[in-house]
Amino acid sequence: LGEGREVVAAGGVFDLRPLCTCDWPPRGVNPDLVGFLAFSVDSPREGEATVLVRNDYFGRLFVNGESVGEPLKGVWSKWTRIAVRVKEGRNEVVFRTSPGSQGLWMTALGYESH
């Protein structure tokens, strides 16, 4: 992908294909083909929250630089709920994603505070 370039969501969807410098759709699993989705959450206090993820195919969640939960692997089907601990103030949420072998590459993130 275009290093250091940003994509703006259109209708809540980020289309990363224009940034891809490889053949599209990808053929086979390519560990070098990685995307990052990131957002910040301001929390009034330290506590528990939930990050909701739908992803195809490989993914890993990070909150404030720390890996959270197990690595995700699977097809786009249902929301996975991952319990996270947030600190008071700004929290950085990053999801690392890469496609599976059939060229499908979709990710959706949500956030629920408790």
Buried (B, 14 or more C-beta within 10 A) or exposed (E): BEEEEEBEEEEEEBEBEEBBEEEBEBEEEEEEBEBEBEEEBEBEEEEEBBBEBBBBBBBBBBBBEEEBBEEBEBEBEEEBEBEBEBEEEEBEBBBBBBBBEBEEBBBBBEBEEE
